[in-house]
Amino acid sequence: MKAGNKQSAPDPVLALEGELTIYTAAVTLARLRDYLTGQGVCNLDLSGVTEIDSAGLQLLLWTRRAVAEQGGRFHLVGLSEAVAQVIALLQLEQVLGSGSATTAGGDPA
């Protein structure tokens, strides 16, 4: 799992790439914690995620909750097809606020 910060307008975006699975969960959690330190807004770009499992989904839900507990805002600013399918299958669009995010192909999620 790669992670990189992108500067987008006023708020930074954390782009996650590759697998978001049990095999990358510990490293990804550490990167998410670092990214959230001092952030009022969490913008995640998941358009480069090739695979997601329940551990990856747990990381997204944890991140959303951690941001809310800090009084911040959580946004998914881009979704890969893999992520969009899992979110839709589990009907988590409203929970994760992914209704306005776009898939890597540019279609609404």
C-alpha positions in Angstrom: 0.0 0.0 0.0 1.4 3.3 -1.1 0.3 6.6 0.4 1.1 10.1 -0.7 -0.1 13.5 0.1 -1.4 15.7 -2.7 -2.1 19.4 -2.3 -5.6 20.1 -3.4 -7.1 23.6 -3.2 -7.0 24.5 0.5 -7.0 21.0 2.0 -4.4 18.2 1.6 -5.5 14.9 0.1 -4.0 11.5 1.2 -3.9 9.2 -1.8 -3.9 5.5 -1.0 -2.7 3.1 -3.8 -2.5 -0.6 -4.2 -4.1 -3.1 -1.8 -6.1 -2.0 1.2 -6.2 -5.4 2.9 -5.3 -7.3 6.0 -1.7 -7.5 4.6 -1.3 -3.8 4.5 -3.6 -2.7 7.4 -0.9 -2.0 10.0 1.2 0.1 7.6 -1.9 1.9 6.4 -3.2 2.6 9.9 0.2 4.2 10.8 0.0 6.4 7.7 -3.6 7.4 8.5 -2.7 8.3 12.1 0.2 10.4 10.9 -2.0 12.1 8.3 -4.8 12.9 10.8 -2.4 14.5 13.3 -3.4 18.2 13.4 -5.9 17.8 10.5 -9.4 19.3 10.6 -10.3 17.7 7.3 -9.6 14.2 6.1 -9.6 13.9 2.3 -8.9 10.4 1.1 -8.3 9.6 -2.6 -8.9 5.9 -3.1 -8.9 5.9 -6.8 -5.6 4.0 -6.9 -6.8 1.2 -4.6 -6.8 -2.1 -6.5 -8.2 -4.4 -3.8 -10.1 -3.9 -0.5 -11.2 -6.4 2.1 -12.9 -6.2 5.5 -9.7 -5.0 7.1 -9.5 -2.1 4.6 -13.1 -1.3 5.2 -12.5 -1.3 8.9 -9.7 1.2 8.4 -12.1 3.5 6.5 -14.7 3.3 9.2 -12.1 3.9 11.9 -10.8 6.9 10.1 -14.3 8.4 9.7 -15.0 7.9 13.4 -11.6 9.3 14.5 -12.1 12.4 12.4 -15.6 12.9 13.7 -14.4 12.5 17.3 -11.9 15.3 16.6 -14.7 17.5 15.2 -13.3 17.3 11.7 -14.7 16.5 8.3 -14.2 13.2 6.4 -14.4 13.0 2.6 -13.7 10.4 0.0 -12.6 12.4 -3.0 -12.0 9.5 -5.4 -12.9 5.8 -5.5 -11.5 2.9 -7.5 -14.0 0.5 -9.0 -13.0 -2.1 -6.3 -13.8 0.4 -3.5 -17.0 1.6 -5.0 -18.3 -1.9 -5.5 -17.7 -2.8 -1.8 -19.2 0.4 -0.5 -22.3 -0.1 -2.7 -22.6 -3.9 -1.9 -22.6 -3.1 1.8 -24.8 0.0 1.4 -22.3 2.3 3.1 -22.6 5.3 0.8 -24.2 7.4 3.4 -22.0 6.2 6.3 -18.8 7.0 4.3 -20.2 10.0 2.5 -19.1 8.5 -0.8 -22.1 9.6 -2.8 -20.3 12.6 -4.2 -17.0 10.9 -4.8 -16.1 9.8 -8.2 -14.7 6.5 -9.4 -11.4 6.3 -11.2 -13.3 6.3 -14.4 -15.0 9.5 -13.5 -18.5 8.1 -13.0 -20.4 9.0 -9.8 -20.1 6.2 -7.2 
